[in-house]
Amino acid sequence: MRTTAGRIERSLHAVESAASRPAGRFRGDLTTERWWWSPELHALYGVPDGSTEPSGQLLLAHVHETDRPAVREALAVAGALGTAVTREHRIVRADGQQRTAVLVCEPETDASGTVVALTGLVVDITEAHPPQDDEHVRHLETEVEQLRNAMASRAAIEQAKGILMLLMSCGDQVAFDLLAHISSHTHRKVRDVAVAIIDSASGRHPLPDDVREILHDASPPGRSV
């Protein structure tokens, strides 16, 4: 299972890196109000990693004041309605330099459908911004769609891992290995397995028989799937 898990994890990173532009990731937990930024996002904003506590307000502070209301509204919509959003905007680095970026934000929901976190990317598109021809716009839209798909996959996988950790009384890595094992033996994508587990936990759809059988075999004694 470990080999399969590693291959799938690498493929997720490859999809996220498909745009080959400077990009940083963030995650804001709406229940704890704790935020995380990747080292790449710190670098994009010109803020040394560890020099300050990441937050939603700090992220907005690096948005050009003219563009800030639209980005703030987009994040609010993602958090309130669970809708993925994309916004082009200007960022202002700590050294005062301005860059053009695209923010892609994908909400994470719990089993009840409540938004519990915002996961996203800020992609630097400064070098490719001019000229704004049709081919450039189509290329950028494709890149953004790839990034959104990658984040949607990751969000579903993280949610399914949480369900398995509760169900199996196991750790993070074991839960991911189990997802990869099910994927390998049912010939389904890991994201599809994750969605099936989420749908079952929320009561939307029953588990497919082959997925149920593997989970049943993996369940500790006294636990039912």
Salt bridges, closest charged atoms under 4 A:
GLU9 OE2 - HIS13 NE2 3.44
GLU9 OE2 - ARG154 NH1 3.73
GLU16 OE1 - HIS13 ND1 3.92
GLU16 OE2 - ARG154 NE 3.02
ASP29 OD2 - ARG27 NH1 3.92
ASP49 OD1 - HIS42 ND1 3.77
GLU53 OE2 - ARG34 NE 3.52
ASP67 OD2 - ARG90 NE 2.92
GLU88 OE2 - HIS129 NE2 2.39
ASP95 OD2 - ARG93 NH2 3.39
GLU108 OE1 - ARG27 NH2 3.01
ASP124 OD2 - ARG99 NE 2.92
GLU127 OE2 - ARG99 NH2 3.25
GLU143 OE1 - ARG21 NE 2.74
GLU143 OE2 - HIS139 NE2 2.82
GLU158 OE2 - LYS161 NZ 3.21
ASP172 OD2 - LYS161 NZ 3.01
ASP177 OD2 - ARG2 NH2 3.75
ASP199 OD1 - ARG204 NE 2.99
ASP210 OD2 - ARG188 NH1 2.59
ASP217 OD1 - HIS216 ND1 3.98
